[in-house]
Amino acid sequence: MTQPLRKRLPQKINILRRASVFNRQTREEGLKQLAKPENKKYLLQKIKEDWRENLLFRNYEDYLISVWLELEGIMERFRPLEWRKVFTSRQFLEKFKKELRQTPPQYRLQKIGVFDTETTDIHGYIVSYAFVTQQIGEDLTGKIVDEVYQLLNPDAKISTESQQIHKISMEELKDKPRFAEIKEEFLSHFAQIDMAVGHNLLFDMGVVKRELERVHHFPPIVEIPIFDTMYFSIDLIPLEKKKMPRLEEAVEYFFGKQKVTYHNALDDVKVTLKLFNKLIEIKG
């Protein structure tokens, strides 16, 4: 469910708006309750009060759910952002953190999954993936509860450029499972979390879409809120050129040089989790 807009937003802002502060159960129950006729009147009244052309909700679905929680007497609803000619990732990050802390613990994020893939080429298939699940406590502390790293036979040639980056060869993969063999296990990781986290996560979600299309899975998408650390950190990191910060640039800015094998999916996921916790001030 998206906010009706009269102005077109840049891709960066649309991606920042996909992060949610609520857990899966709260989102599902909230939207179900708001669909009831007796609740719609209150919802429409609040939308009329809050929405004007010069305002923008950080995440419109989160706003709707906060209206339901206000109706239930649990918390005050979220307020929109003043419209600006240029929005920054810092503004959205601060708003996200404020709304996360405004939300009572039993309704907010409880599990996030940090995800990364390495591929045959930029438009190719998965040769390895990693998925680390973090539980977020009531006191906003983080604890890793699951860690997965898997090599896959892509049934496709690895480009020379990609192999030079991730160092994975076809010889290593010839006896590994194909995506079709582990599809259900793979999707189960997303089914157990409230939000997916990654650095340049749209790339990885695009890879997943191609894999699901290849095995005729419908729909070929994973419907879940996302928090992309690349987009959330873009306006926080001073770089010589205005560009998206690579994972190693973001990590070095916040933590200094780290002993990390970048483009190893598991190493990338672990430092991305560290970056996520730093950005939203979760204690690891």
C-alpha positions in Angstrom: 0.0 0.0 0.0 1.6 3.3 -1.1 0.9 6.9 -0.3 -0.9 8.8 -3.1 1.7 11.3 -4.4 1.5 14.2 -6.8 5.2 14.5 -7.1 7.6 11.9 -8.5 10.2 10.7 -6.0 13.8 9.7 -6.9 14.6 6.0 -6.7 16.8 6.6 -3.7 13.9 8.0 -1.7 11.6 5.2 -2.8 14.1 2.6 -1.5 14.6 4.4 1.8 10.8 4.3 2.3 10.7 0.5 2.1 12.2 0.0 5.6 9.6 -0.9 8.2 9.8 -0.5 12.0 7.1 -3.1 12.6 7.3 -6.9 12.9 5.6 -9.2 10.4 2.7 -10.1 12.8 1.9 -6.4 13.5 1.9 -5.5 9.9 -0.4 -8.3 8.9 -2.8 -7.8 11.8 -2.8 -4.0 11.4 -3.7 -4.1 7.7 -6.4 -6.7 8.4 -8.0 -4.6 11.2 -7.9 -1.4 9.1 -9.8 -3.1 6.4 -12.8 -3.5 8.7 -15.6 -0.9 8.0 -15.7 0.2 11.7 -12.0 1.2 11.6 -12.0 2.7 8.1 -13.8 5.9 9.3 -11.1 6.6 11.9 -8.3 5.8 9.3 -9.8 8.2 6.7 -10.2 10.9 9.2 -6.6 10.7 10.3 -5.3 10.6 6.7 -7.4 13.7 6.0 -5.8 15.4 9.0 -2.3 14.4 8.2 -1.9 14.3 4.4 -1.2 17.4 2.4 0.7 18.0 -0.8 3.7 19.3 1.1 4.1 16.3 3.4 5.6 12.8 2.9 5.2 9.7 5.1 8.5 7.9 5.7 6.7 4.6 5.0 3.0 4.9 4.2 2.1 1.4 5.3 3.9 2.0 8.7 1.9 5.1 9.0 -1.4 3.2 8.5 -0.4 0.6 11.1 0.5 3.3 13.6 -3.0 4.8 13.1 -4.5 1.4 14.0 -2.3 1.2 17.1 -3.4 4.7 18.0 -7.0 3.6 17.6 -6.3 0.7 20.0 -4.8 3.2 22.5 -1.3 1.6 22.2 0.8 4.5 20.8 0.5 7.8 19.0 0.4 7.6 15.2 3.5 8.6 13.2 3.7 12.0 11.7 4.8 12.9 8.1 7.9 14.6 7.0 7.8 18.2 5.6 8.3 18.1 1.9 11.7 19.2 0.8 13.2 19.9 -2.6 16.0 17.5 -1.8 15.7 14.7 0.8 18.8 13.1 2.4 19.3 9.6 3.6 20.2 11.1 7.0 16.7 12.6 7.3 15.1 9.2 6.6 17.5 7.4 8.9 16.7 9.7 11.8 13.0 9.4 11.2 13.3 5.6 11.1 15.2 5.5 14.4 12.7 7.8 16.0 9.7 5.7 14.9 11.5 2.5 15.9 11.9 3.8 19.4 8.4 5.2 19.5 7.0 1.7 18.8 6.3 -0.5 21.8 8.7 -3.6 21.8 6.1 -6.2 21.2 5.0 -4.5 17.9 8.4 -3.4 16.4 11.1 -5.3 14.5 12.1 -8.5 16.2 14.1 -10.4 13.5 16.1 -9.1 10.6 17.9 -11.2 8.0 21.1 -9.9 6.4 21.5 -11.3 2.9 24.1 -11.3 0.1 24.8 -13.3 -3.1 27.8 -13.8 -5.3 26.9 -14.5 -9.0 28.0 -15.8 -12.3 28.0 -12.2 -13.7 26.1 -8.9 -13.2 23.0 -10.3 -14.9 23.5 -13.9 -13.9 22.8 -16.6 -11.3 23.8 -17.4 -7.7 27.1 -19.2 -7.1 27.0 -18.5 -3.3 24.7 -16.9 -0.8 24.8 -16.0 2.9 22.0 -15.3 5.3 22.5 -14.2 8.9 19.4 -13.7 11.2 19.6 -11.3 14.1 17.1 -11.2 16.9 16.4 -7.7 18.2 15.6 -7.6 21.9 13.2 -5.3 23.8 16.2 -3.2 24.9 17.4 -2.9 21.2 20.2 -5.3 21.6 21.1 -7.6 18.7 21.9 -11.4 18.9 22.7 -13.6 15.9 20.4 -16.6 16.0 21.2 -18.3 12.6 23.9 -18.2 10.0 23.8 -19.9 6.6 26.4 -20.0 3.8 25.8 -22.1 0.7 27.6 -22.7 -2.6 25.4 -23.4 -5.5 25.9 -24.9 -9.0 24.5 -22.2 -11.2 24.2 -24.3 -14.4 25.7 -21.3 -16.2 29.2 -20.1 -17.0 31.0 -17.8 -14.5 32.4 -14.8 -16.2 36.1 -14.1 -15.9 35.5 -10.7 -14.3 33.1 -12.2 -11.6 35.5 -15.1 -10.8 38.3 -12.6 -10.3 36.1 -10.8 -7.8 34.7 -13.6 -5.7 37.4 -16.3 -6.4 34.8 -19.1 -6.9 35.4 -21.5 -9.7 33.2 -23.9 -11.6 35.3 -26.8 -10.4 34.3 -25.9 -6.8 30.6 -25.9 -7.7 30.1 -29.0 -9.9 28.9 -31.2 -7.0 27.0 -28.4 -5.2 23.2 -28.3 -5.2 21.2 -26.3 -7.8 18.9 -23.5 -6.7 15.9 -25.6 -7.6 17.0 -28.2 -5.0 17.2 -25.7 -2.1 14.5 -23.2 -3.2 12.1 -24.0 -0.3 14.9 -23.8 2.3 16.1 -20.6 0.7 12.6 -19.0 0.8 12.1 -20.1 4.4 14.8 -17.8 5.6 12.7 -14.8 4.4 9.5 -16.2 5.9 11.0 -16.1 9.4 12.1 -12.5 9.4 10.5 -9.0 9.6 12.8 -7.2 7.3 15.7 -8.0 4.9 18.9 -6.1 5.2 21.7 -5.8 2.7 24.2 -3.5 1.0 23.0 -2.8 -2.6 20.1 -5.2 -1.7 18.2 -4.4 -4.9 20.9 -6.2 -6.9 20.6 -9.3 -4.8 16.8 -9.2 -4.9 17.1 -9.0 -8.7 19.2 -12.1 -8.7 16.7 -13.9 -6.6 13.9 -12.9 -9.0 15.9 -14.4 -11.9 16.4 -17.7 -10.0 12.7 -17.9 -9.1 11.7 -17.2 -12.7 14.1 -20.0 -13.9 12.4 -22.6 -11.7 8.9 -21.3 -12.6 8.1 -20.1 -9.1 5.2 -17.7 -9.0 5.3 -14.9 -8.1 9.0 -14.6 -8.7 9.6 -12.1 -5.9 10.1 -12.0 -2.2 7.6 -9.6 -0.7 9.3 -8.1 2.4 10.4 -4.7 3.8 14.0 -3.9 3.0 16.7 -1.8 4.6 19.5 -1.1 2.2 22.6 0.1 4.0 24.1 1.5 0.8 21.2 3.9 0.4 20.9 4.8 4.1 24.6 5.6 4.3 25.0 7.6 1.1 24.7 11.0 2.7 26.7 10.1 5.8 30.0 9.2 4.1 32.2 11.8 2.5 33.5 10.5 -0.8 35.6 12.3 -3.5 32.8 11.7 -6.0 29.1 11.7 -5.3 28.3 8.1 -5.7 26.9 5.1 -3.9 29.4 3.9 -1.2 30.8 0.5 -1.7 30.5 -1.8 1.3 34.2 -1.5 2.1 34.0 2.3 1.9 31.1 2.4 4.4 32.7 -0.1 6.7 36.0 1.7 6.7 34.3 5.1 7.4 32.5 3.8 10.5 35.0 1.2 11.8 38.3 1.8 10.1 40.2 -0.9 8.3 38.8 -4.4 9.0 40.1 -7.9 8.3 37.4 -8.8 5.8 37.4 -10.9 2.6 35.1 -8.7 0.6 32.9 -10.5 -2.0 32.8 -13.5 0.2 29.1 -13.6 0.8 29.4 -14.6 4.5 32.0 -12.0 5.3 30.0 -9.4 3.5 26.9 -10.3 5.4 28.6 -10.1 8.8 30.1 -6.6 8.2 26.7 -5.4 6.7 25.0 -6.5 9.9 27.7 -4.5 11.9 27.0 -1.5 9.6 23.2 -1.9 10.1 23.5 -2.0 13.9 25.7 1.1 13.8 23.3 3.0 11.6 20.2 2.4 13.8 22.1 2.2 17.1 21.5 -1.5 17.9 23.9 -2.9 20.5 25.6 -6.0 19.2 
